[in-house]
Amino acid sequence: MAREKKKPRRTAERILETTLALFNRFGEPNVSTTAISAELGISPGNLYYHYPAKDELVNSLVDRYERALGELLGAADAVRDVEDAWLFVHMLFELIWNYRFLYRDLNDLLSKNRRLETRLQAALKGKVSAVQALLDGLARGQAMAVTPEAASVSQAMVVVLTYWLSYEYVRDPRRALEPEGAAAALNRGAFHVLSLLLPYLAPAARGHLMALAGAYRAAGGAGANGDNGATG
């Protein structure tokens, strides 16, 4: 029996996937709609039929990002120990990596597309709430002590989450955001976010975090405390 052929992807979906790949690789300001249509092998008119302006492409990609982020942030409520926290933060970094053009070009995008301002502010607030839920879960699981200082660390964790890829880019502009550097960059990011909790973690939880960081470093080359060839 002949295998049923897969239906071709809709043009609008293909356009978004190609746009995301190009934005992530070269940065949104450096990718024109002409380059996108050429990469797809379609006419500019076909592209404009689906997305009449470049901002429409950006907004549609942000729609996807918001949906994925909303689904992920709810998982913070289930965190009870350091391993849960590591997995959650790593998954959050994976999502950020998948839409890294938003973080790489954040200031430029906000200056050109005012509609993004409230949307990205809402995403930021969602991250703060999720990180606070993560801290509450660790406290309920007796993995960390709740102190006034610990309660304020959630904001610092979100700052690292938001600007980690920018830091990586400054460290090594030619390689930091290339796919082959993803594993090491995400592992370093996850460790540095969670390392902010080290003063507040119970001894066993602190040891567990360091063991996790070491295991990921060994598996992925340059890891939590590693270096990818640049000084930082």
N, C-alpha and C positions, 0 to 999 in steps of 0.2 A: 504494500500500500504506500503510495507516494506521500511524503511528508507535506503537510500543509505549509505553504509559504507564509512567513510573518508579514503582517500588513506594514506597509511603509509608514514611518513616523510622519505625523502631520508636519507640514512645513513650518508652522509657527513654533512648534516644539523644537525642531531642528535648529531654527534660527536662534532660539534662546540658548540651547546647549552650546552652539558654536560661539555665540557672543560671550557667554560665561568663560569658555576656555580662552578666548582671545583677551578678554579683559583681565583674567587672572595672570596670563602670561606676560602681557605687555603693559598693562595698566589702562584703565578706562580712557584717560585723556589721549592716549596714543593710538586708539583704535577708532577708525572712521566707519561709517555705515557702508562706504564703498569697499573697504577691506573685508567687512563681514560678508557682504554679498559675493565678493570674489572668492572668499574661502569656501563658501557654500556652493559656488557654481550656479548662482541664480542672478537674475537681473536686479539692479537697484529698485526698479519699479515693483518687483515681486516682494522685496523686503519692505518697501514703504507701504504696500497694501496691508501687510500684517502689523507693522510698527511704523507709523507715520513720522516718528522722530526718534532720535537717539535716546532722549529722556524716557520714552515709552519702553524701550528695551531695559533701561536701568530700573524703572519702576516695576516692571514685570519680574525681573530677577529679585528685587527686594521683596515682592509678594511671596516668591518661593522661599526666600530666606526666612521671612517672618513666620511662615507656616511651619517650617522645619524647627525653627528656634522655639516656637510656642509648644510644640510637641515635646521637645527635649527638656525644656526648663521644668516641666512638671515632674520629671524624674528626680529632681533634687529632694522632694519630699520623702523619698525612699532611702536616702542616705543614712546609714547608722554607724559605719566604721570607715577607717582610712581607705580600705580597698574600694568601697562604694564611692567615696569621694574622688579617688584617683580616676576611676572609670568614668564618672560623671564629667569631671573637668577635661579628661582626655577626649571624650565624645564632643564636648563643647568646642574644644580646639579643632577637632576634625571638621565640624560644621563651619567654623571661622575660616579654616583653610580652604574649604570648598567654595567659599565666597570671599576669598582673600582680597579681591579687588576693592571691596567695600572698606576694608580696613587699611589697605595700602593707600588708597586715594580718598580717604574719608573727608579731609578738610576741603579738597578740591570739589568733591561731589556735593557737599553741603553748600558751598559757595555758588554753585551753578543750578542746583535743583532744590528749591525751597520746600517742595513737597516732602522731601526726605527728612527734613529737620524734625518734625514731630514724630515721624515713624521711627527714626533711629533713637530719638530720646525715649520713646516707649520701650524699644528693645533694651536700652540701657537700664531702665527702671526694672524691666523684667529680670535682667541678669542680677541686679542688686538683690531683688526679692528672692531669687533662686539661691544665691550664695548664702543669704541669711538663713534660708531653709536648710541648706547644707550644714551650716554651723549648728543650728538647733538640733538637727538629726545626730550630729557627732556628739553633742552634749547629752542627748537622750540615751545614746549608746555608750556613754561614759568614756568616749575616746578623747574628750577634751573638757577643760574646765571653762565655765562661762564667767568672764570677768568684764568689767566695763571696757577694758582695752580690747579684749577679744571681740566684743560686740561691734567695735568700730573698724575691725580689720576687713570686714566684708567690702567696704568701699575700695580699699587698697587692692583687694583681690580682683575686683572688676576693672580697675585701672590697668592692672597687668594683663588681664584677659583682652582688653580692648586694644592695647598698644603693643602687645608682644610681637606681632609680626612686623610692626614698624621698627622695633628694636632689632629684630633679626635682619631686616633689610639694611639698616645702617651698618650692622656688623659686617655684612658680606653682600653688597648690592648685586653682584653678578650671579650669585648662586643661591641666596637665602630662600627665595620664593620659587625655586625650581622644584619639580616633583621629587627628584632624588634626595632633596634635603628635608622633605616633609616629616618623616618619622623622627629624625633627630630634633627638629624644631618643635614639634608637638610635645615630645617627651620633656625637653627643656622647659617649655612653657608650663606644662602640667606641674612639674616639680616646683618651679619658681612661684606659681600661684599658691600651691599648698604649703610651700616652705614658710610662708607668712604665718602659718598656724603653729610652727614648731615650738614657740615659747609656751603655747597653751595646751599642747597635746599631752596626754598621759604617756608615761615612759614607754609602755608597750606599743602604743599607737605611733609614737615618734620613731621607734625602731622599725615598725612595719613600713612606715613611709620611706625611710631610708633604704630599706630592703627592696621595696618596689622600684624606687628610682634606680638602684643598682642593677636590678634585673632588666629593666627596660634599656638601660645604658649598654649592658652587655649584649642585648639582642639587637639593638639598632645602631651600633657604632657609637657616634658621639651622642651622649644622652643628657641626663639631667644637669650634670656639672661639666659636660664635655664641651669640646670646641670644634667648630667646623672649618677651621683654617683661618679664621679672623680673630683678632683680639677683641675682647669685650669686657 
